[in-house]
Amino acid sequence: MSELESSIIAIIHVFHKYSGHKCKLKKAELKDLINNEMSHFIIVKNQTLNEMFADLDQNRDLEIDFQEFIVLIAMVTSACHDLFSPDHNH
Amino acid sequence: MSELESSIIAIIHVFHKYSGHKCKLKKAELKDLINNEMSHFIIVKNQTLNEMFADLDQNRDLEIDFQEFIVLIAMVTSACHDLFSPDHNH
């Protein structure tokens, strides 16, 4: 498996590590995931978490499913990309 | 760095491995990336590549920038997630 494929699998694994069998993240579980697994990229204060959670929770079920979670990953990856290659901002 | 953070960095690196300094992928470069780095997840025939490329190329500049590339990664990751956890389809 390539590094990219392993990375894709890792993203799925970390979601399930925190969502458990219900396959959805409650706000506290999302906060734990961010604080434990993305602390170099995101620092979450309660108010930011509330806003982030509301933005991600597109179907308003007060939980984050995988489709909603991957949007967070895409946003963070894009932000990191812009950070690491500022001269390529377009 | 966590496994998730390393995965995010790996996604950025693989994009630049194929886009080079221009930070955009031409169709041939996208095809090479998919065939070399995602062959376990996607098999690309020319017609599918043309359709995929047109869908991803939101700004119609005939190249795929990082914002457009991350949409492909999100789609493939979601498809893999549904594949690996079919009972969680919702």
Backbone of each chain as ProteinMPNN parsed JSONL, in Angstrom:
{"seq_chain_A": "MSELESSIIAIIHVFHKYSGHKCKLKKAELKDLINNEMSHFIIVKNQTLNEMFADLDQNRDLEIDFQEFIVLIAMVTSACHDLFSPDHNH", "coords_chain_A": {"N_chain_A": [[0.856, -1.195, 0.0], [0.468, 2.285, -0.744], [1.959, 5.343, 0.612], [0.074, 7.371, 0.591], [-2.32, 5.897, 0.436], [-2.156, 4.533, 2.881], [-2.37, 6.705, 4.531], [-4.972, 7.539, 4.059], [-6.372, 5.365, 5.102], [-5.561, 5.633, 7.736], [-6.862, 7.962, 8.513], [-9.507, 7.097, 8.533], [-9.343, 5.174, 10.534], [-8.677, 6.725, 12.815], [-10.974, 8.205, 13.16], [-12.814, 6.207, 13.861], [-11.647, 5.333, 16.184], [-12.391, 7.206, 18.015], [-15.13, 7.464, 17.635], [-16.213, 5.076, 18.084], [-18.425, 2.204, 17.983], [-20.77, 3.389, 17.188], [-20.226, 5.055, 15.167], [-20.361, 7.793, 14.96], [-19.456, 11.051, 16.084], [-19.723, 12.534, 19.217], [-19.858, 15.853, 20.666], [-17.94, 16.046, 22.716], [-16.328, 13.889, 22.097], [-15.328, 14.663, 19.626], [-13.84, 16.848, 20.46], [-11.916, 15.577, 22.091], [-10.624, 14.062, 20.105], [-9.539, 16.072, 18.47], [-7.885, 17.436, 20.291], [-6.149, 15.39, 21.08], [-5.156, 14.274, 18.708], [-4.678, 16.194, 16.813], [-3.288, 18.295, 17.811], [-1.064, 19.752, 17.107], [-1.939, 21.175, 14.983], [-4.446, 22.332, 15.452], [-5.829, 24.351, 17.976], [-8.236, 24.053, 20.326], [-10.647, 26.015, 21.774], [-13.447, 26.237, 24.023], [-15.493, 27.85, 22.912], [-14.744, 28.067, 20.217], [-14.878, 25.41, 19.545], [-17.617, 24.918, 19.784], [-18.603, 26.504, 17.699], [-17.261, 25.359, 15.513], [-18.246, 22.772, 15.634], [-20.96, 23.212, 15.132], [-20.815, 24.166, 12.534], [-19.82, 21.921, 11.19], [-21.75, 19.982, 11.676], [-23.854, 19.265, 9.612], [-26.343, 17.985, 9.213], [-27.609, 18.518, 11.519], [-27.908, 16.733, 13.701], [-26.673, 16.727, 16.048], [-24.427, 15.226, 16.194], [-21.325, 14.142, 14.706], [-20.941, 12.69, 11.693], [-19.105, 10.444, 9.445], [-18.938, 11.602, 6.907], [-19.242, 14.271, 7.543], [-17.061, 14.658, 9.146], [-14.893, 14.315, 7.429], [-14.889, 16.643, 6.06], [-13.825, 18.417, 7.895], [-11.225, 17.406, 8.021], [-10.401, 17.911, 5.392], [-10.479, 20.715, 5.375], [-8.532, 21.352, 7.331], [-6.283, 20.182, 6.201], [-6.044, 21.676, 3.857], [-5.56, 24.179, 4.976], [-3.116, 23.684, 6.211], [-1.629, 23.146, 3.976], [-1.551, 25.641, 2.704], [-0.112, 26.969, 4.602], [2.368, 25.731, 4.527], [3.162, 26.129, 1.973], [3.283, 29.004, 1.304], [4.007, 30.677, -0.821], [2.687, 29.621, -2.864], [0.136, 30.385, -2.757], [-2.951, 30.823, -4.16]], "CA_chain_A": [[0.0, 0.0, 0.0], [1.281, 3.509, -0.818], [1.86, 6.22, 1.788], [-1.208, 8.068, 0.49], [-3.376, 4.943, 0.804], [-2.041, 4.324, 4.336], [-2.863, 7.929, 5.184], [-6.435, 7.501, 3.948], [-6.814, 4.363, 6.087], [-5.301, 6.185, 9.076], [-7.928, 8.943, 8.785], [-10.696, 6.296, 8.873], [-9.085, 4.543, 11.84], [-8.721, 7.665, 13.951], [-12.398, 8.538, 13.372], [-13.46, 5.098, 14.597], [-11.012, 5.26, 17.517], [-13.136, 8.117, 18.907], [-16.587, 7.365, 17.451], [-16.648, 3.752, 18.544], [-19.286, 1.456, 17.055], [-21.919, 4.173, 16.701], [-19.798, 5.684, 13.915], [-20.621, 9.24, 15.0], [-18.735, 11.705, 17.177], [-20.374, 13.569, 20.007], [-18.986, 17.035, 20.747], [-16.809, 15.743, 23.607], [-15.437, 12.966, 21.385], [-14.622, 15.473, 18.62], [-12.856, 17.655, 21.192], [-10.812, 14.671, 22.454], [-9.896, 13.708, 18.879], [-8.751, 17.241, 18.042], [-6.839, 17.712, 21.288], [-5.163, 14.299, 21.149], [-4.625, 13.842, 17.415], [-4.422, 17.328, 15.908], [-2.893, 19.413, 18.686], [-0.062, 20.605, 16.423], [-2.588, 21.94, 13.91], [-5.611, 23.075, 15.929], [-6.03, 24.5, 19.42], [-9.688, 24.251, 20.417], [-11.251, 26.547, 22.996], [-14.843, 25.794, 24.012], [-16.34, 28.607, 21.987], [-14.37, 27.662, 18.855], [-15.394, 24.047, 19.344], [-19.063, 25.016, 19.542], [-18.815, 27.038, 16.344], [-16.78, 24.349, 14.572], [-19.195, 21.654, 15.677], [-22.205, 23.642, 14.461], [-20.527, 24.247, 11.096], [-19.623, 20.576, 10.641], [-22.961, 19.18, 11.864], [-24.743, 19.725, 8.531], [-27.713, 17.444, 9.32], [-28.174, 18.981, 12.784], [-28.295, 15.629, 14.602], [-25.817, 16.906, 17.237], [-23.289, 14.319, 16.136], [-20.552, 14.288, 13.479], [-20.704, 11.407, 11.012], [-17.803, 10.456, 8.752], [-19.004, 12.586, 5.802], [-19.041, 15.61, 8.128], [-15.695, 14.666, 9.698], [-13.902, 14.443, 6.355], [-14.852, 18.075, 5.699], [-12.847, 19.007, 8.816], [-9.888, 16.978, 7.581], [-10.079, 18.631, 4.15], [-10.201, 22.123, 5.728], [-7.252, 21.432, 8.05], [-5.225, 19.847, 5.238], [-5.885, 22.851, 2.99], [-4.92, 25.251, 5.757], [-1.702, 23.296, 6.375], [-0.968, 23.291, 2.665], [-1.295, 27.072, 2.484], [0.91, 27.365, 5.573], [3.683, 25.18, 4.158], [3.618, 26.634, 0.672], [2.645, 30.322, 1.193], [4.24, 31.333, -2.115], [1.794, 29.013, -3.871], [-1.256, 30.792, -2.476], [-3.667, 31.375, -5.341]], "C_chain_A": [[0.893, 1.246, 0.0], [1.107, 4.339, 0.458], [0.521, 6.969, 1.777], [-2.36, 7.15, 0.908], [-3.344, 4.679, 2.306], [-2.589, 5.531, 5.085], [-4.388, 7.958, 5.175], [-7.004, 6.516, 4.968], [-6.652, 4.903, 7.508], [-6.397, 7.174, 9.476], [-9.194, 8.203, 9.213], [-10.522, 5.687, 10.265], [-9.23, 5.525, 12.993], [-10.164, 8.084, 14.226], [-13.046, 7.459, 14.222], [-12.891, 4.92, 15.995], [-11.832, 6.091, 18.522], [-14.648, 7.965, 18.765], [-17.113, 6.04, 18.003], [-17.606, 3.139, 17.543], [-20.434, 2.283, 16.511], [-21.572, 4.989, 15.469], [-20.182, 7.158, 13.822], [-19.883, 9.81, 16.204], [-19.647, 12.685, 17.905], [-19.37, 14.72, 20.172], [-17.748, 16.723, 21.594], [-15.804, 14.827, 22.914], [-14.652, 13.711, 20.304], [-13.519, 16.286, 19.303], [-11.652, 16.79, 21.584], [-9.96, 14.345, 21.228], [-8.991, 14.863, 18.466], [-7.596, 17.477, 19.01], [-5.748, 16.638, 21.307], [-4.451, 14.039, 19.82], [-4.268, 14.978, 16.459], [-3.901, 18.539, 16.656], [-1.829, 20.306, 18.046], [-0.728, 21.515, 15.386], [-3.727, 22.825, 14.426], [-5.569, 23.159, 17.457], [-7.497, 24.893, 19.602], [-10.091, 24.796, 21.783], [-12.744, 26.238, 22.893], [-15.69, 26.523, 22.984], [-16.033, 28.214, 20.532], [-14.951, 26.293, 18.55], [-16.882, 24.094, 19.029], [-19.345, 25.489, 18.121], [-18.418, 26.001, 15.294], [-17.78, 23.202, 14.479], [-20.473, 21.992, 14.919], [-21.995, 23.7, 12.942], [-20.451, 22.855, 10.478], [-20.92, 19.768, 10.639], [-24.059, 19.589, 10.88], [-26.163, 19.194, 8.689], [-28.329, 17.716, 10.686], [-28.653, 17.829, 13.692], [-27.442, 15.636, 15.872], [-24.722, 15.852, 17.347], [-22.602, 14.518, 14.79], [-20.344, 12.907, 12.869], [-19.447, 11.526, 10.14], [-17.781, 11.482, 7.618], [-18.734, 13.988, 6.323], [-17.609, 15.738, 8.658], [-14.671, 14.919, 8.6], [-13.814, 15.883, 5.861], [-13.84, 18.792, 6.603], [-11.426, 18.653, 8.38], [-9.47, 17.745, 6.318], [-9.722, 20.081, 4.468], [-8.827, 22.254, 6.39], [-6.095, 21.152, 7.089], [-4.979, 21.026, 4.304], [-5.171, 23.977, 3.726], [-3.432, 24.942, 5.952], [-0.958, 23.49, 5.065], [-0.601, 24.746, 2.427], [-0.179, 27.558, 3.4], [2.296, 26.945, 5.09], [4.136, 25.684, 2.8], [2.949, 27.98, 0.429], [2.847, 30.948, -0.181], [3.355, 30.737, -3.202], [0.347, 29.4, -3.617], [-1.863, 31.392, -3.713], [-5.115, 31.003, -5.23]], "O_chain_A": [[1.936, 1.271, 0.653], [0.225, 4.071, 1.273], [-0.089, 7.176, 2.827], [-3.261, 7.564, 1.637], [-4.396, 4.608, 2.94], [-3.198, 5.39, 6.145], [-5.017, 8.353, 6.157], [-8.007, 6.806, 5.621], [-7.495, 4.665, 8.373], [-6.809, 7.219, 10.635], [-9.877, 8.627, 10.145], [-11.452, 5.689, 11.071], [-9.828, 5.206, 14.021], [-10.542, 8.295, 15.379], [-13.746, 7.759, 15.19], [-13.571, 4.415, 16.889], [-11.952, 5.74, 19.696], [-15.383, 8.307, 19.692], [-18.289, 5.908, 18.34], [-17.599, 3.516, 16.371], [-21.017, 1.932, 15.485], [-22.446, 5.544, 14.803], [-20.313, 7.702, 12.725], [-19.709, 9.132, 17.217], [-20.263, 13.554, 17.289], [-18.189, 14.577, 19.858], [-16.634, 17.096, 21.226], [-14.594, 14.955, 23.104], [-13.472, 13.439, 20.083], [-12.407, 16.398, 18.787], [-10.506, 17.213, 21.432], [-8.731, 14.351, 21.297], [-7.818, 14.66, 18.152], [-6.46, 17.693, 18.588], [-4.574, 16.938, 21.522], [-3.289, 13.634, 19.802], [-3.637, 14.756, 15.425], [-4.048, 19.672, 16.199], [-1.706, 21.479, 18.398], [-0.141, 22.511, 14.963], [-3.952, 23.922, 13.915], [-5.309, 22.167, 18.139], [-7.943, 25.925, 19.101], [-9.908, 24.141, 22.809], [-13.253, 26.004, 21.796], [-16.496, 25.917, 22.278], [-16.945, 28.05, 19.721], [-15.448, 26.041, 17.453], [-17.357, 23.405, 18.126], [-20.21, 24.949, 17.431], [-19.133, 25.786, 14.315], [-18.11, 22.729, 13.391], [-21.0, 21.175, 14.165], [-22.879, 23.334, 12.167], [-20.955, 22.63, 9.377], [-21.168, 18.975, 9.731], [-25.064, 20.185, 11.268], [-27.111, 19.893, 8.331], [-29.415, 17.227, 10.995], [-29.679, 17.947, 14.363], [-27.475, 14.694, 16.664], [-24.168, 15.61, 18.419], [-23.218, 15.004, 13.841], [-19.662, 12.06, 13.446], [-18.808, 12.578, 10.101], [-16.77, 12.145, 7.383], [-18.09, 14.798, 5.656], [-17.024, 16.82, 8.615], [-13.698, 15.645, 8.805], [-12.794, 16.297, 5.31], [-13.094, 19.658, 6.147], [-10.539, 19.506, 8.373], [-8.322, 18.172, 6.197], [-8.773, 20.624, 3.902], [-8.053, 23.15, 6.056], [-5.054, 21.805, 7.155], [-3.831, 21.341, 3.993], [-4.293, 24.64, 3.174], [-2.591, 25.837, 5.866], [0.189, 23.937, 5.044], [0.512, 25.056, 2.003], [0.601, 28.439, 3.036], [3.267, 27.69, 5.221], [5.328, 25.679, 2.492], [2.156, 28.126, -0.502], [1.975, 31.668, -0.668], [3.275, 31.263, -4.312], [-0.567, 28.812, -4.196], [-1.345, 32.367, -4.257], [-5.911, 31.354, -6.1]]}, "seq_chain_B": "MSELESSIIAIIHVFHKYSGHKCKLKKAELKDLINNEMSHFIIVKNQTLNEMFADLDQNRDLEIDFQEFIVLIAMVTSACHDLFSPDHNH", "coords_chain_B": {"N_chain_B": [[4.535, 14.046, 16.424], [1.175, 13.174, 15.592], [-0.41, 10.178, 14.212], [-2.509, 10.904, 12.563], [-1.836, 13.571, 11.982], [0.575, 13.162, 10.629], [-0.45, 11.844, 8.451], [-1.931, 13.845, 7.209], [0.125, 15.566, 6.443], [1.407, 13.848, 4.685], [-0.426, 13.681, 2.599], [-0.238, 16.254, 1.553], [2.417, 16.243, 0.738], [2.424, 14.225, -1.282], [0.889, 15.403, -3.229], [2.534, 17.536, -4.005], [4.667, 16.112, -4.941], [3.886, 15.309, -7.42], [2.895, 17.627, -8.579], [4.912, 19.383, -8.646], [6.806, 22.478, -8.675], [4.917, 24.205, -9.654], [2.629, 23.76, -8.38], [0.194, 22.811, -9.247], [-1.775, 20.279, -10.812], [-1.473, 18.784, -13.931], [-3.551, 16.993, -16.309], [-2.268, 14.584, -17.028], [-0.454, 14.351, -14.974], [-2.141, 14.051, -12.785], [-3.238, 11.609, -13.471], [-0.951, 9.956, -13.32], [-0.418, 10.199, -10.561], [-2.708, 9.017, -9.436], [-2.575, 6.431, -10.524], [-0.113, 5.569, -9.541], [-0.171, 6.028, -6.788], [-2.646, 5.492, -5.717], [-3.604, 3.097, -6.545], [-4.731, 0.876, -5.366], [-7.168, 1.76, -4.64], [-8.396, 3.211, -6.687], [-9.111, 2.629, -10.088], [-8.177, 3.941, -13.048], [-9.58, 4.61, -16.104], [-9.194, 6.106, -19.37], [-11.545, 7.536, -20.096], [-12.929, 7.751, -17.679], [-11.079, 9.211, -16.283], [-11.12, 11.627, -17.676], [-13.709, 12.518, -17.094], [-13.575, 12.634, -14.286], [-11.553, 14.504, -13.973], [-12.738, 16.782, -15.11], [-14.826, 17.167, -13.329], [-13.428, 17.736, -10.973], [-11.97, 20.009, -11.648], [-12.845, 22.792, -10.822], [-12.48, 25.544, -11.326], [-12.027, 25.589, -13.96], [-9.488, 25.821, -15.197], [-8.033, 23.969, -16.42], [-6.244, 22.648, -14.893], [-5.422, 21.027, -11.768], [-5.68, 22.37, -8.682], [-4.548, 22.56, -5.201], [-6.78, 22.836, -3.529], [-8.755, 21.742, -5.111], [-7.803, 19.191, -5.427], [-7.945, 18.129, -2.836], [-10.587, 17.618, -2.567], [-10.936, 15.336, -4.104], [-9.479, 13.532, -2.525], [-11.064, 13.553, -0.222], [-13.423, 12.448, -1.233], [-12.579, 9.863, -2.021], [-11.695, 8.875, 0.43], [-14.08, 8.885, 1.872], [-15.522, 7.027, 0.354], [-13.965, 4.756, 0.796], [-14.328, 4.525, 3.517], [-17.056, 3.863, 3.671], [-16.915, 1.446, 2.429], [-15.392, -0.101, 4.172], [-16.862, -0.014, 6.449], [-19.582, -1.094, 6.062], [-21.911, -1.648, 7.507], [-22.371, 0.63, 8.805], [-23.468, 2.422, 7.168], [-25.099, 5.335, 6.548]], "CA_chain_B": [[3.361, 14.268, 15.572], [0.268, 12.016, 15.63], [-0.566, 9.473, 12.926], [-3.405, 11.724, 11.756], [-1.076, 14.736, 11.503], [1.52, 12.652, 9.613], [-1.25, 11.517, 7.262], [-2.259, 15.125, 6.569], [1.373, 16.016, 5.8], [1.677, 12.925, 3.569], [-1.32, 14.072, 1.502], [0.356, 17.464, 0.96], [3.672, 15.837, 0.062], [2.189, 13.468, -2.52], [0.411, 16.379, -4.227], [3.697, 18.286, -4.523], [5.544, 15.141, -5.637], [3.423, 15.235, -8.82], [2.6, 18.947, -9.146], [6.159, 20.14, -8.752], [6.787, 23.827, -8.128], [3.775, 25.018, -10.13], [1.542, 23.578, -7.391], [-1.045, 22.405, -9.917], [-1.615, 19.01, -11.535], [-2.078, 18.617, -15.256], [-4.305, 15.732, -16.352], [-1.315, 13.452, -17.057], [0.137, 14.253, -13.634], [-3.179, 13.48, -11.918], [-3.32, 10.185, -13.84], [0.214, 9.286, -12.726], [-0.591, 10.173, -9.101], [-3.735, 8.021, -9.115], [-2.088, 5.087, -10.876], [1.045, 5.175, -8.723], [-0.351, 6.211, -5.343], [-3.996, 5.123, -5.271], [-4.017, 1.992, -7.429], [-5.57, -0.086, -4.623], [-8.488, 2.357, -4.391], [-9.032, 3.703, -7.918], [-8.544, 2.229, -11.384], [-8.611, 5.036, -13.921], [-9.543, 4.48, -17.565], [-9.125, 7.46, -19.908], [-12.828, 8.241, -20.065], [-13.214, 8.098, -16.274], [-10.151, 10.282, -15.898], [-11.618, 12.883, -18.256], [-14.891, 12.943, -16.318], [-13.104, 12.984, -12.946], [-10.782, 15.748, -14.092], [-13.699, 17.879, -15.356], [-15.565, 17.391, -12.069], [-12.546, 18.333, -9.968], [-11.447, 21.296, -12.126], [-13.952, 23.722, -10.584], [-12.26, 26.88, -11.91], [-11.889, 25.416, -15.407], [-8.187, 26.29, -15.723], [-7.41, 22.753, -16.982], [-5.274, 22.1, -13.951], [-6.022, 20.752, -10.458], [-4.887, 22.951, -7.583], [-4.657, 21.724, -3.999], [-8.17, 22.876, -3.027], [-9.529, 20.802, -5.932], [-7.253, 17.853, -5.162], [-8.383, 17.624, -1.528], [-11.957, 17.111, -2.769], [-10.745, 13.949, -4.545], [-9.061, 12.752, -1.359], [-12.236, 13.421, 0.668], [-14.362, 11.505, -1.874], [-12.011, 8.511, -1.958], [-11.689, 8.479, 1.84], [-15.476, 8.569, 2.224], [-15.881, 5.766, -0.315], [-13.263, 3.689, 1.516], [-14.987, 4.377, 4.83], [-18.312, 3.126, 3.472], [-16.535, 0.086, 2.041], [-14.847, -0.834, 5.333], [-17.848, -0.143, 7.534], [-20.873, -1.086, 5.359], [-23.075, -1.661, 8.406], [-22.549, 1.991, 9.356], [-23.931, 3.344, 6.107], [-26.278, 6.151, 6.935]], "C_chain_B": [[2.491, 13.006, 15.576], [0.182, 11.365, 14.24], [-1.478, 10.281, 11.994], [-2.651, 12.93, 11.165], [-0.082, 14.299, 10.426], [0.767, 12.332, 8.324], [-1.595, 12.787, 6.484], [-1.036, 15.656, 5.824], [1.664, 15.141, 4.566], [0.82, 13.278, 2.351], [-0.755, 15.296, 0.784], [1.603, 17.094, 0.162], [3.392, 15.136, -1.268], [1.67, 14.404, -3.607], [1.61, 17.087, -4.858], [4.668, 17.383, -5.28], [5.185, 15.117, -7.122], [3.169, 16.615, -9.421], [3.873, 19.757, -9.366], [5.959, 21.558, -8.234], [5.564, 24.623, -8.567], [2.543, 24.791, -9.277], [0.196, 23.32, -8.041], [-0.758, 21.121, -10.691], [-2.258, 19.11, -12.909], [-2.753, 17.247, -15.274], [-3.358, 14.526, -16.291], [-0.702, 13.242, -15.671], [-0.867, 13.663, -12.64], [-3.297, 11.977, -12.181], [-2.157, 9.408, -13.219], [0.046, 9.144, -11.215], [-1.569, 9.06, -8.727], [-3.206, 6.607, -9.374], [-0.952, 4.621, -9.969], [0.736, 5.145, -7.232], [-1.717, 5.764, -4.821], [-4.529, 3.914, -6.031], [-4.866, 0.95, -6.699], [-6.994, 0.445, -4.469], [-9.204, 2.768, -5.68], [-8.33, 3.107, -9.132], [-9.09, 3.217, -12.406], [-8.449, 4.669, -15.394], [-9.632, 5.905, -18.127], [-10.443, 8.21, -19.788], [-13.177, 8.659, -18.631], [-12.331, 9.255, -15.83], [-10.661, 11.614, -16.426], [-12.798, 13.416, -17.452], [-14.465, 13.405, -14.922], [-12.404, 14.341, -12.974], [-11.728, 16.937, -14.26], [-14.465, 18.197, -14.071], [-14.697, 18.129, -11.047], [-12.141, 19.764, -10.344], [-12.511, 22.385, -12.054], [-13.735, 25.083, -11.255], [-11.921, 26.814, -13.409], [-10.564, 25.973, -15.965], [-7.377, 25.123, -16.289], [-6.253, 22.243, -16.141], [-5.976, 21.927, -12.612], [-5.139, 21.365, -9.377], [-5.169, 22.158, -6.309], [-6.084, 21.675, -3.465], [-9.033, 21.876, -3.799], [-9.077, 19.365, -5.671], [-7.808, 17.274, -3.864], [-9.822, 17.121, -1.604], [-11.887, 15.645, -3.224], [-10.387, 13.057, -3.355], [-10.256, 12.52, -0.423], [-13.213, 12.402, 0.085], [-13.851, 10.073, -1.735], [-12.022, 8.003, -0.519], [-13.094, 8.107, 2.288], [-15.893, 7.238, 1.607], [-15.22, 4.578, 0.399], [-13.942, 3.44, 2.862], [-16.251, 3.544, 4.68], [-18.022, 1.665, 3.137], [-16.156, -0.736, 3.265], [-15.869, -0.948, 6.45], [-19.245, -0.077, 6.924], [-22.06, -1.029, 6.309], [-23.32, -0.285, 9.007], [-23.032, 2.946, 8.285], [-25.176, 4.074, 6.569], [-26.226, 7.475, 6.225]], "O_chain_B": [[3.016, 11.893, 15.564], [0.637, 11.924, 13.242], [-1.247, 10.335, 10.786], [-2.816, 13.258, 9.99], [0.084, 14.99, 9.42], [1.295, 12.528, 7.229], [-1.557, 12.802, 5.253], [-1.155, 16.14, 4.699], [2.113, 15.642, 3.536], [1.28, 13.187, 1.213], [-0.787, 15.37, -0.444], [1.809, 17.577, -0.952], [4.05, 15.42, -2.268], [1.98, 14.216, -4.784], [1.696, 17.222, -6.079], [5.402, 17.843, -6.155], [6.051, 14.931, -7.977], [3.219, 16.771, -10.641], [3.903, 20.691, -10.167], [5.049, 21.813, -7.445], [5.208, 25.611, -7.925], [1.544, 25.5, -9.401], [-0.842, 23.588, -7.436], [0.358, 20.904, -11.164], [-3.428, 19.47, -13.04], [-2.554, 16.438, -14.368], [-3.628, 13.56, -15.577], [-0.462, 12.111, -15.249], [-0.499, 12.879, -11.765], [-3.437, 11.179, -11.254], [-2.355, 8.33, -12.659], [0.336, 8.088, -10.653], [-1.306, 8.263, -7.826], [-3.371, 5.708, -8.549], [-0.837, 3.434, -9.664], [1.303, 4.341, -6.492], [-1.917, 5.67, -3.61], [-5.739, 3.725, -6.15], [-5.632, 0.222, -7.33], [-7.919, -0.321, -4.201], [-10.429, 2.694, -5.777], [-7.101, 3.084, -9.197], [-10.3, 3.321, -12.607], [-7.337, 4.446, -15.873], [-10.095, 6.812, -17.436], [-10.461, 9.384, -19.42], [-13.656, 9.768, -18.395], [-12.765, 10.152, -15.107], [-10.64, 12.617, -15.713], [-12.878, 14.611, -17.164], [-14.931, 14.434, -14.433], [-12.631, 15.199, -12.121], [-11.543, 17.977, -13.627], [-14.719, 19.362, -13.766], [-15.167, 19.027, -10.349], [-11.987, 20.622, -9.474], [-13.016, 22.846, -13.078], [-14.695, 25.708, -11.704], [-11.581, 27.818, -14.035], [-10.53, 26.525, -17.065], [-6.194, 25.265, -16.598], [-5.394, 21.502, -16.619], [-6.985, 22.578, -12.337], [-4.0, 20.942, -9.176], [-5.938, 21.197, -6.33], [-6.552, 20.632, -3.008], [-9.923, 21.242, -3.232], [-9.888, 18.439, -5.694], [-8.108, 16.083, -3.788], [-10.232, 16.288, -0.795], [-12.683, 14.816, -2.782], [-10.929, 11.962, -3.203], [-10.434, 11.421, 0.102], [-13.769, 11.584, 0.818], [-14.609, 9.174, -1.372], [-12.324, 6.835, -0.274], [-13.279, 7.124, 3.005], [-16.54, 6.419, 2.26], [-15.84, 3.531, 0.582], [-14.109, 2.297, 3.288], [-16.493, 2.628, 5.466], [-18.777, 0.766, 3.507], [-16.535, -1.9, 3.394], [-15.784, -1.84, 7.294], [-20.01, 0.847, 7.203], [-23.093, -0.443, 5.984], [-24.35, -0.053, 9.641], [-23.005, 4.161, 8.48], [-26.179, 3.46, 6.933], [-27.114, 8.308, 6.405]]}, "name": "protein", "num_of_chains": 2, "seq": "MSELESSIIAIIHVFHKYSGHKCKLKKAELKDLINNEMSHFIIVKNQTLNEMFADLDQNRDLEIDFQEFIVLIAMVTSACHDLFSPDHNHMSELESSIIAIIHVFHKYSGHKCKLKKAELKDLINNEMSHFIIVKNQTLNEMFADLDQNRDLEIDFQEFIVLIAMVTSACHDLFSPDHNH"}
